[in-house]
Amino acid sequence: MAVIKHKDSGEVLLRVDGPSLAGENLENHRLSGADLSGKDLKNVDFHNADLTGADLSGANLRGANRPGTRQLASGKSDRCHAE
């Protein structure tokens, strides 16, 4: 299971039923302050996601889209569980 935590508090923001976040649909998720450093975010859909203050240092963002850009993936992932 992949977990996204807040970079300061360590609070779990999101759990994903899978080994990594690669290819996940995180559309519309609130990930403000998320620690995404060093994560494999290849082909992740961040359309309309809140990444304010998120740490993306060293993350693999190849093929990922950013908040406000067009959606790359189709449909919601049933493997994501917001906390």
C-alpha positions in Angstrom: 0.0 0.0 0.0 1.3 3.5 -0.9 0.7 6.3 1.6 0.9 10.0 1.2 1.6 11.9 4.4 1.7 15.6 5.3 5.3 16.8 5.2 5.1 18.5 8.6 2.6 16.7 10.7 3.0 13.2 9.3 -0.8 12.9 9.1 -1.9 10.4 6.5 -3.6 12.3 3.6 -4.3 9.4 1.3 -3.8 5.6 1.0 -3.6 3.8 -2.3 -4.1 0.0 -2.7 -1.0 -0.7 -4.7 2.8 -0.7 -4.4 3.2 2.9 -5.7 1.4 6.0 -6.9 2.5 5.5 -10.5 -0.5 5.8 -12.9 -3.0 6.7 -10.2 -5.9 9.1 -10.6 -5.5 11.7 -7.9 -7.9 14.1 -9.6 -9.6 16.5 -7.1 -7.7 15.2 -4.1 -6.6 17.6 -1.3 -2.9 17.0 -1.0 -1.9 20.4 0.4 1.5 20.1 2.2 1.9 16.5 1.0 5.3 14.9 1.2 5.7 13.5 -2.3 9.5 13.8 -2.3 11.2 10.9 -4.1 7.9 9.2 -5.0 7.2 7.6 -8.4 4.5 9.8 -9.7 4.8 8.7 -13.4 1.6 9.2 -15.3 -0.3 10.4 -12.2 -3.4 12.5 -12.9 -3.3 15.6 -10.6 -6.2 17.4 -12.5 -7.8 19.9 -10.0 -5.8 18.4 -7.1 -4.6 20.8 -4.4 -0.8 20.5 -4.2 -0.3 23.8 -2.4 3.0 23.6 -0.4 3.6 19.9 -1.4 7.2 18.7 -1.5 7.8 17.2 -5.0 11.6 17.2 -4.7 13.2 14.3 -6.4 9.8 12.9 -7.5 9.5 11.2 -10.9 6.9 13.3 -12.6 7.3 12.0 -16.1 4.0 11.9 -17.9 2.1 13.4 -14.9 -0.2 16.3 -15.3 -0.5 19.2 -13.0 -3.5 20.8 -11.3 -5.5 22.7 -13.8 -4.1 20.9 -16.8 -6.1 18.5 -18.9 -6.9 15.1 -17.6 -4.6 12.3 -18.8 -6.2 9.3 -17.2 -9.8 8.3 -17.5 -12.1 7.5 -14.6 -11.6 7.5 -10.9 -9.4 5.0 -9.3 -11.1 2.7 -6.8 -7.7 2.1 -5.2 -7.5 5.5 -3.5 -8.8 6.2 0.0 -8.8 9.7 1.4 -8.2 9.9 5.1 
